[in-house]
Amino acid sequence: MIVENSNLQDVKIIIPESFEDFRGEYIETYNKERYNEKGINIDFIQDDYSWSFKNVLRGLHGDEDTWKLVSCPFGKYYLVVIDLNKDSATYKKWDYFIVSDINKRQVLIPPNHANGHLILSEKAIFHYKQSEYYSTTEQFTIKYNDPKYNIWWPIKNPLTSQRDEP
């Protein structure tokens, strides 16, 4: 597996190894021992999936305690991460990642970072492993179009939930 740094402090891009032949493809999406060997020593305790249709934007959400390892087993999405760690050199900066079933990228998101994603394909599945149990009451929300961050999204009028409306 390949682990790369992103433009945000402590946010990593991970590309797992895969094996392809005439039958299809095999991908090991997580192996605690291999991740530990790469310096990723996080105890993930919960896995979740959400699926959405094209032009749906979910987020930007986060909390103070949870590490997330996100991937896309089906489809393609535009992922935005904002660094809200006050001790970070990249505090209040954001970066984006294209995550898909084709590029197999995973993005490791630390606590005190908000993340949100926009579905680019007709349908996509957002998978995330978490180091804490999910709780909406512990989360913060940042509006996707908050002028303080000036985030560029590849859409003008995304479909959002009431929680994520501008």
C-alpha positions in Angstrom: 0.0 0.0 0.0 1.1 3.6 -0.6 0.7 6.3 2.0 1.1 9.9 0.9 0.8 13.2 2.7 -1.8 15.7 1.6 -1.7 19.5 1.7 -3.2 19.4 5.1 -1.2 18.5 8.2 -1.9 14.9 9.4 -4.4 14.1 6.5 -3.1 11.1 4.6 -4.0 9.6 1.2 -3.8 5.8 1.2 -3.8 3.6 -1.9 -4.3 0.0 -1.0 -2.8 -2.8 -3.1 -5.1 -4.6 -5.5 -4.9 -7.8 -7.6 -6.6 -8.0 -11.0 -7.0 -10.9 -13.4 -9.5 -12.2 -15.9 -12.0 -12.9 -13.0 -12.1 -9.3 -11.6 -10.3 -7.6 -8.8 -9.3 -8.2 -5.2 -8.5 -5.3 -2.8 -7.6 -5.5 0.9 -9.2 -2.3 2.2 -7.9 -2.6 5.8 -5.3 -4.6 7.6 -4.4 -3.3 11.1 -0.9 -4.8 11.0 -0.1 -3.2 7.6 -1.5 0.2 8.6 0.5 0.0 11.9 3.7 -0.6 9.9 3.0 2.6 8.0 2.6 4.6 11.2 -1.2 4.6 11.3 -1.9 3.3 14.8 -5.6 4.0 15.1 -8.1 1.7 16.7 -11.1 1.8 14.4 -14.3 0.6 16.2 -17.2 1.4 13.8 -17.8 1.1 10.1 -20.5 3.0 8.2 -21.8 3.4 4.7 -24.0 6.0 3.1 -25.1 6.0 -0.5 -26.3 9.0 -2.4 -27.3 10.1 -5.9 -25.5 12.5 -8.2 -25.3 16.1 -7.0 -26.0 15.3 -3.4 -23.7 17.1 -1.0 -23.3 15.7 2.5 -21.4 17.6 5.2 -19.3 19.4 6.3 -19.2 17.6 9.6 -16.6 16.6 12.2 -15.9 16.3 15.9 -13.0 16.7 18.4 -12.2 13.0 18.9 -12.9 10.9 15.8 -10.4 9.6 13.2 -12.1 8.6 10.0 -10.7 6.5 7.1 -13.0 7.2 4.1 -13.2 5.4 0.8 -15.6 4.8 -2.1 -16.4 1.2 -2.9 -18.8 2.2 -5.7 -19.0 5.4 -7.8 -17.1 8.7 -7.4 -17.2 11.7 -5.2 -15.5 15.0 -4.5 -14.3 15.0 -0.9 -13.5 18.3 1.0 -11.6 18.3 4.3 -11.1 21.4 6.4 -8.4 21.6 9.1 -9.9 23.0 12.3 -7.1 22.0 14.6 -6.0 25.2 16.2 -2.5 23.8 16.8 -2.0 22.9 13.1 0.2 24.7 10.6 -2.8 24.3 8.1 -5.5 25.6 10.4 -8.6 26.8 8.5 -7.2 25.6 5.2 -9.1 23.0 3.1 -8.2 20.5 0.4 -10.2 18.3 -1.9 -9.8 14.7 -3.1 -11.4 12.7 -5.8 -12.3 9.3 -4.4 -13.7 6.5 -6.5 -13.9 2.8 -7.0 -11.4 3.3 -9.9 -8.6 5.1 -8.1 -9.2 3.2 -4.8 -8.0 6.1 -2.7 -8.7 6.2 1.0 -8.4 9.5 2.9 -7.4 9.4 6.6 -9.1 12.4 8.4 -7.9 13.3 11.9 -10.1 14.7 14.7 -10.9 18.5 14.5 -11.3 18.3 10.8 -14.6 18.7 8.9 -15.4 16.6 5.9 -18.1 16.7 3.3 -18.6 15.1 -0.1 -20.4 15.7 -3.4 -21.5 12.8 -5.5 -20.1 13.0 -9.0 -21.3 9.7 -10.4 -25.0 8.6 -10.9 -24.8 6.9 -7.5 -21.9 6.4 -5.0 -21.2 4.7 -1.7 -19.3 6.6 1.0 -17.6 4.2 3.4 -15.9 5.3 6.6 -14.2 3.6 9.5 -14.3 5.6 12.7 -12.2 5.5 15.9 -15.2 6.6 18.0 -18.9 5.6 18.0 -21.0 7.9 15.8 -23.0 10.6 17.6 -24.6 13.6 15.9 -24.8 15.4 19.2 -21.0 15.6 19.4 -20.6 16.8 15.9 -20.0 20.3 14.5 -21.4 21.4 11.1 -19.9 24.0 8.7 -22.0 25.2 5.9 -20.6 24.0 2.6 -20.7 27.6 1.2 -19.4 29.4 4.3 -17.5 32.5 2.8 -14.9 32.2 5.6 -13.5 29.1 3.9 -14.2 30.0 0.2 -14.5 26.3 -0.8 -14.8 25.6 -4.5 -17.4 22.9 -5.3 -17.9 21.6 -8.8 -21.7 22.5 -8.6 -23.8 25.6 -8.0 -26.9 24.1 -6.4 -26.3 20.8 -4.7 -28.9 18.7 -3.1 -28.5 18.9 0.7 -30.3 17.9 3.9 -31.9 20.5 6.1 -28.9 20.1 8.4 -26.5 21.1 5.6 -28.6 23.8 3.9 -26.8 27.2 3.4 
